[in-house]
Amino acid sequence: MTEPLLHPGWPARLSSGPVELHPLRRRDAAEWSRVRLANERWLSPWEPTSSLPWTARHTPAAYRAMRRTVARRARLGTSLPFAVRVDGRLAGQVTIDNVVRGALRAGYLGYWIDQDVAGRGVASLAVAMVCDHAFGPVGLHRLEADIRPENMPSQRLAERLGFQREGLRRRYLDIDGDWRDHLAYALLAEDAPGGVLARWRRMSPGRPVD
């Protein structure tokens, strides 16, 4: 008898137009480092607190260490870490982490995007593709996203894709030097019967990435 997959739907490559998603690769270390260093002011307000300066956390060696960790979690079926490329250039990451199977079948969604491609629908498109993959081949039922109240772009992205706000998590995560409140958003598989990407396209006609 064939044993059921412990981590269905991984590894995977997803694409739509100029946007491609794939597992993190060893050879992307230098490119990742350049993008992250260039985006310090854009990304640092939303990143976990660290005792190390931004430059030390974003060297090619830091990428390789991070990739080993997330690749191990992906092999265990607890994480789905995707690199985001736009026209072949690294432009961010989308990850579903802390995946739980059994009766819950849920995971937590996180992402970051290069400021150079912000405002073009790239993040929405990438997240929508990952949500559809999670509800389809991966077999999850619930995705959660915790977003700081100050992060209005991420709130709008979540709401456009059909995530519903479920409440406030007080002083929930240690972000950018302090314990920060987060708004809890969730999306269920039955919330998007026609697919999350299809919903986004209906609500965002004429996006350049379509």
C-alpha positions in Angstrom: 0.0 0.0 0.0 1.3 3.5 -0.9 1.9 5.7 2.2 0.1 9.1 2.0 2.3 12.1 1.5 3.1 13.9 4.7 3.6 17.2 2.8 1.5 17.2 -0.4 1.9 20.0 -2.8 5.6 20.6 -2.1 8.0 21.4 -3.8 6.1 23.5 -6.3 6.5 26.2 -8.9 3.6 28.6 -9.6 3.4 31.3 -12.2 1.1 33.9 -13.8 2.3 36.4 -16.4 5.6 37.8 -15.4 5.4 36.6 -11.8 6.9 33.2 -10.8 7.2 31.5 -7.5 9.6 28.7 -6.6 11.4 27.2 -3.6 14.3 29.1 -2.2 17.5 28.2 -4.1 21.1 28.1 -3.0 22.3 30.2 -5.9 20.1 33.2 -4.9 22.1 34.2 -1.9 23.8 37.2 -3.4 20.7 38.5 -5.1 18.6 38.1 -1.9 21.2 40.0 0.1 21.2 42.9 -2.4 17.4 43.1 -2.4 17.0 43.0 1.3 19.8 45.5 2.0 18.3 47.9 -0.5 14.9 47.6 1.2 15.9 48.2 4.8 13.7 51.3 5.4 10.8 49.7 3.6 10.9 46.4 5.4 12.4 46.9 8.8 9.2 48.3 10.6 7.5 44.9 10.0 10.4 42.6 10.8 11.0 40.6 14.0 13.2 42.3 16.6 16.9 41.3 16.5 20.0 42.1 18.4 22.0 42.1 15.1 22.1 45.1 12.7 20.2 44.8 9.4 23.4 44.4 7.4 24.6 41.4 9.5 21.2 39.7 9.1 21.2 40.1 5.3 24.5 38.8 4.1 24.7 35.9 1.6 25.8 33.7 4.5 22.7 34.7 6.5 20.6 33.7 3.5 22.2 30.3 3.3 21.6 29.7 7.0 18.0 30.8 6.7 17.4 28.7 3.6 18.7 25.6 5.3 16.3 26.2 8.2 13.2 26.8 5.9 14.2 23.9 3.6 14.3 21.5 6.6 10.9 22.8 7.7 9.5 22.3 4.1 10.8 18.7 4.1 8.9 18.1 7.3 5.7 19.6 5.8 5.5 22.5 8.3 6.4 25.3 5.9 5.9 26.3 2.2 8.6 28.9 1.5 8.3 30.5 -2.0 10.7 33.0 -3.6 8.9 35.6 -5.8 10.3 36.6 -9.1 9.1 39.3 -11.5 10.5 39.1 -15.0 13.1 36.8 -13.7 14.3 39.1 -10.9 14.0 38.2 -7.2 11.4 40.5 -5.8 10.2 39.0 -2.5 9.0 35.9 -0.6 5.7 34.4 0.3 5.6 31.7 3.0 3.0 29.6 4.7 4.5 28.6 8.0 3.5 26.6 11.1 1.4 24.2 9.0 -0.7 21.9 11.1 -2.4 18.9 9.7 -5.0 16.6 11.4 -8.3 18.1 12.2 -7.1 21.7 11.9 -5.3 21.8 8.5 -4.1 25.4 8.8 -1.1 27.6 8.3 0.1 31.2 8.8 0.7 33.4 5.8 3.6 35.9 5.6 5.2 37.8 2.8 7.5 40.7 1.8 7.9 42.5 -1.5 10.6 44.6 -3.0 9.6 48.3 -2.9 10.6 48.6 -6.6 7.6 46.5 -7.6 5.1 47.7 -4.9 1.9 49.1 -6.2 1.7 46.9 -9.3 -0.3 44.1 -7.8 2.7 41.7 -7.6 2.2 41.0 -3.9 -1.6 40.4 -4.3 -1.0 38.1 -7.3 1.8 36.1 -5.5 -0.2 35.7 -2.3 -3.4 34.7 -4.3 -1.5 32.0 -6.1 -0.1 30.6 -2.9 -3.5 30.6 -1.2 -5.0 28.7 -4.1 -2.1 26.2 -4.0 -2.6 25.8 -0.2 -6.3 25.1 -0.5 -5.8 22.8 -3.5 -2.8 20.5 -3.7 -1.6 21.2 -0.2 -5.0 20.4 1.3 -5.3 23.1 3.9 -8.6 24.5 5.1 -7.6 27.7 6.9 -5.0 30.4 6.4 -4.2 33.0 9.0 -2.4 36.4 8.6 -1.5 38.6 11.5 -1.1 42.2 10.5 -0.1 45.3 12.4 -2.9 48.0 12.6 -0.4 50.5 11.1 0.2 48.4 8.1 -2.7 49.5 5.9 -1.3 48.2 2.6 -1.2 44.6 4.0 -4.7 45.0 5.4 -6.0 46.1 2.1 -4.3 43.2 0.4 -5.8 40.7 2.8 -9.3 42.1 2.4 -9.1 42.2 -1.4 -8.3 38.5 -1.4 -11.2 37.7 0.9 -9.5 37.4 4.3 -11.9 38.4 7.2 -10.8 40.2 10.3 -11.4 38.1 13.3 -10.1 40.2 16.1 -7.1 41.9 17.8 -4.1 40.1 19.3 -2.7 42.4 22.0 1.1 42.8 22.1 1.2 39.6 20.1 4.7 39.7 18.4 8.0 41.2 19.1 8.5 43.4 16.0 10.9 46.3 15.4 11.9 46.6 19.0 8.7 46.2 20.9 5.7 43.9 21.5 3.1 45.0 18.8 -0.6 44.5 18.5 -1.7 42.6 15.5 -5.1 42.2 13.7 -6.0 38.6 13.1 -7.2 37.8 9.6 -8.3 34.4 8.3 -9.4 32.9 5.0 -11.2 29.5 4.7 -11.2 27.3 1.6 -14.9 27.7 1.2 -14.6 31.5 1.3 -13.2 31.4 -2.3 -15.1 28.6 -4.1 -13.9 29.9 -7.5 -10.3 30.5 -6.3 -8.5 33.4 -4.6 -6.7 34.4 -7.8 -9.9 34.5 -9.7 -11.5 36.7 -7.0 -8.6 39.1 -7.1 -8.7 39.4 -10.9 -12.4 40.2 -10.7 -11.8 42.9 -8.2 -8.6 44.3 -9.8 -9.2 44.5 -13.5 -6.5 45.9 -15.7 -3.6 45.3 -13.3 -0.3 45.4 -15.2 0.7 41.9 -14.0 -2.5 40.3 -15.4 
